[in-house]
Amino acid sequence: MIITRAPFRVSFCGGGSDLPSFYEKYGGCVLSTTIRKYMYLTIHNYFYKDQIVLKYSKTECVKDFSEIEHRIFKQCLTDFNIKGVEISSMADVPAGTGLGSSSTFTVALLHLLHTYKGEYVSKYKLAKDACAVEIEKLGEPIGKQDQFAAAHGGLKFYEFLPSGFVNVEPIVMAPESYTKLERNLLMFYLGGTHSASAILKEQSSNVTREDKAKMQLKMCDIARTLKEELQKNNVDAMGELLHENWILKKSLASGISNPLVDDAYERAMAAGAMGGKLLGAGGSGFMLFYVPQDKQATVRASLTDLREMDFRIDNSGASIVHIDKDFS
């Protein structure tokens, strides 16, 4: 048996500039971190060598790749031409909640299949190939940040060049600054799930308009400013810059926010949060807030109707958790 895992991500600033419709014209950048919440995938040889068994939210048992219903499984297993296996997936967080689950799944699956075939693959190639699967082969109207975050892990600044190359730069801070950042970030679950594709399709179309493109460029400037401030160990800059980024993000597409999201955000800000945002494409899922420690009890009290999820920063990225000596 082989087990791989990839971490979920929390995007702070610049989201949307990783869409091809934007970065191919202007370039883009995102600052994000991965967290110690993971997607796990396992593979082992199946008794019947002409069959494939897939276990996720449902179970599939097929003899031909064309019969597979799960689009990412179907594409990847076809590309690798692997049969006679049983693959299972499990996750610490539900899909569709704004933490990049689809791309995290794709990265973990590619890592699993390469390892099964005895092939080493770099983190950059994992991310690049996951983008190819989702964006090019499956035609999803999504960006590149989730794949690169899941593959590389950690607190990083990603720059998306018009050529398609992605520059990956770690954020370097004093150890106590990382600790402060972790302690001052609170995450709450609003409930529900969303279709990132639907929202991102509208956003991708909108950023071709000059007024929307200008807003997206401002969000990139905020991401660069945040990078500089964090590397100066000015962790509290996160609050104000998250707030500025969220105000701009809400204007990019109609489905990003809604009354439920706005109400939770306003309650947290009134209780002492310095800034925050809805994670992912929008509509539902998790909300993130930057809250000084002396205000955290008040903020938690203002959001008692929401479930808080504790988290820590992950630095491992995509990794192999377990591998038997004989897996061929």
N, C-alpha and C positions, 0 to 999 in steps of 0.2 A: 504493500500500500504506500501511496505517496499522499502527503497533505501539504497544500500550499495555502497561504493567506495573503490578503492585501488589506491595507487600512482604509477606512472611510476618511473623508477630508472635510475640513471647515474652511470655507473661502472667506477672506476678510474684505479685500478691496480689488476692484478691477474686473470682476466677473462680467462676462459678455464680450470683452475685448478678445477673448480666445475663439470667437466665432469666425470662420473663414471669411464671411462677408465683410468683417471689420478689419482683421489683422492683415489680410492680403492687400489692403489699401493703405492702412495707417500704421500697422504694427500694433501690438497690444501687450499688456502685462497684468499679472495677477499675483497677489500675495496670499498665501494660504498655509495651513498646517494640516497634517494628518493626525488622527487621534487613535487612542488605544481601543478602538472598536473595529472589528474585522469581519471580512468575508472569508469563509473557509471553503475549500474544495478538496475532495478526496477522490482518488482513482485507484481501482485495483482490477486485476484480471477477472473477467466473467467466465463462468463455466462454458457457456455456449459462445464459441469464437466468432460466429457469424452475426451476433446480436450486440446491441448497445442498450444499456439500462441507464436512465437518467433520473435522478431524484432531486427535486427542488420543491416548489409548492405543490407539485403534482409528480406522478411517476410515469415515465414513458419507457416502453420496451419495444424497440424497433429492429428491423433487419437492414434497412437502407437509410442512408443519410436524408434522402428526400422525404422520409416519413416523420422526421423530427419536427415537433411543433415549436420548440423554444428557438427563437431566431439566432441567438448568439451561439448556443450549443451547435445548432445546425451548421452555421457558417464555419466555425472553428474546427469541428470534427471532420467536415468535408475537406477543409484546407489541409489538415494533418493526415487525413485518410486513416483514421484510427477506429477499429472495431474490436469487438470482444472484450469490452471494458464496462465497468459500472462506475458512474461518476455521481457524487452527491455534493450538494451545496448547503451551507447553513451560514447564518449571519447574526451578528450581535444587534443589528438595527434593521427594521423593516425597510423594504424598497420604497422609493417614491417619497422620502421624507427630507430630501434636500442635502444628503451627505454623499452624493455621487455613486450610489449603489450599482448602477448599471455598468459604469466604466470600471469600478472596483472589481466587479464580477468578471469582466472581460480580461482584465490584467491578471487576476488570479488563475483564470482558466488557461490563458496562454502560457503562463509559467508552469502550470500543471502538465500541460501537453508536451511542452519542450522537455521537461524533466523526465516524463514517461519515455520519451524517445532518446534520452541520454544526451540531450543537447544543452549546453550552457547558453544563456542569453543575458545580455546586459539590461540594466534597468531602462536605459534610454530606448533600446530596441523594443522592450516590452511595451513601453508607453506608445512609441511610434506605431507598432503593429496593432495595438488596441485601437488607436485612432483610425487606422486603415479599416479595421473590421467594422467599427460602429459608423463612421462618417462616410467612408468611400464605398464599402461593400454593402452595408445595410441601409445607407442613405439617411441616417438619423441627423436631424438639423441641430446638432449639438457642437460644443466646442472641444478644446483639447486639454483644458486644465485638469479635469478629473482623472484622466488616464495618467498624466505625468505625475500628479500628486500620489496616486495609488502605487505607482511603480517606484518612485524615488523616496517618498516618505519625508517627514520632518517639516520644520518651519522654513519655507522657501519662497523665493521670488522667481516667477516664471515670466520670461520675455518671449513673446510670439512674433517672430520676424516675418515680413511679407513673403520671404522665400519658403516659409513653412518650417524652418528650423526653430527649435525651442531652446533657449538658453536657460539653464537651471542654476540658480545661485542661492546657497544657504544663507540664512540670516544669522549673523554672528553677534551674540550678546554675552554679557557676563552671566554666570550660572544663576545668580540671584534674580536676574531679569527674567529668565525663563520661568523660574518659580513664581515670580510675581504675576507674570502673564497668565499662567495656568490658574492661579488662585483667583484672579480677578475676572475670569471669563465664566459666565453662567449660561447654561443651555436649557431651554424649556421646550417641551413637546406640545404643539398646538393640537395635535390629533389629525387624522386624515392623511391622505396621500395625494400626489398630483402627477400630472403628465408633464414632465420637463420638456418633452418634444414639442407639445402644442404651444407652450409659452415661448420657448426659444425660437420656434419657427417665426412667430410674430416679431420677436425682438430682432432676429437676424434680418428680417425684411425692413424693420424700422430704422436700423442703424445705417441703411443706405441713404436715408434722408439727412440733409445737412444739419438740421437742428438736433436730431437724435445723435448723430455722430459727434457733435460738439460736446454733448453731455457725456458720451462714452469716453471721449478724450479727457475730460475733466476727471472721470473716475480712474483713468490710467495715471493721471498726475497725482491723485490721492494715494494710489498704490505705491508710487515712487516715493512720495513724501513719507508714507508710513515705513517703508523700508529704511530710509535714512534715519528717521527718528528712533526706530527700534535698535538700529546699530549704534546709536548714541546712548542706548539704554534708557531712553525716554519712553517707558512702557505706557504711561498714562496718555500718550498721544493716540493710542488705539481708540479710546472712547470717542473723542471728537471726530476723528477721521472715519470711524465706522458710521457715525451719524450722518456726516456729509455724504458718504458713499450711498447710504440707504435712501436719503432724500432724492438723489439723482437716479438711483436704480429704479425706484417706484415709477418714474416717468417714462421708462423705456418701453413698457408693454402693459396692456390692460390687465393681464392676469397675475401680475407680480404681487400686488397687495389686495386686501379686501377689508371690510369692516372688522372682522375678527382679528386679523393681523394688526391693523391700526390701533384697535382698542388695547391689545396686549402691549404693544410698543409704548403707547402713551402712558399706560399705568406704570410700566417699569421706569420710564424716564421721570415721571412725577415722583417716584419713590426713591430716586437717587442714581439710576443708571446714567453713565456718561454718554452712552451710545449703544447702538446695536443694529441688527439686521435680521431679516428672514434668510435662512440658508437655502441654497439651491436656486432653481429657476423662479420659484414663487408659488403663492396660492395657499400652501399649507406646509406641514412638517415641523422643523425645529427653528426656534428663534434663539439668537445668540446676543448676549449683552455683556458690555464691559462695565463692571461695577466695583468701585473701591470697597475694600473689606468692611469698612465701618458703615456702609450702606446696604450690605448684602442681606441682612436680616429684614430690612424694610422692603427691599425689592422682592424677596421671597414671599413675604406676607401679602404683597400686592398681587401675586400671581399664584395663589393657593389653588386655583382651579386648573392649573397646568402642571404637568409632571416634569420635574427637573431630572436631567440626566447628567450625572457626574462624569467627567472625562479628564484624561491626561494626554499630553502630546506624545505621539509616536515618532520614532526616529528610524525605524527599520525598513519601511516601505514593503514592497512585495518580497516574500521570503518563503523558504521551504521549511515547514514545521517538522516533517517526518518523512523519512524515506527508507524503505527496506533495502537490504543489500541486493536482493534479486527481485526486480520489478518488471523485467522484460517478459 
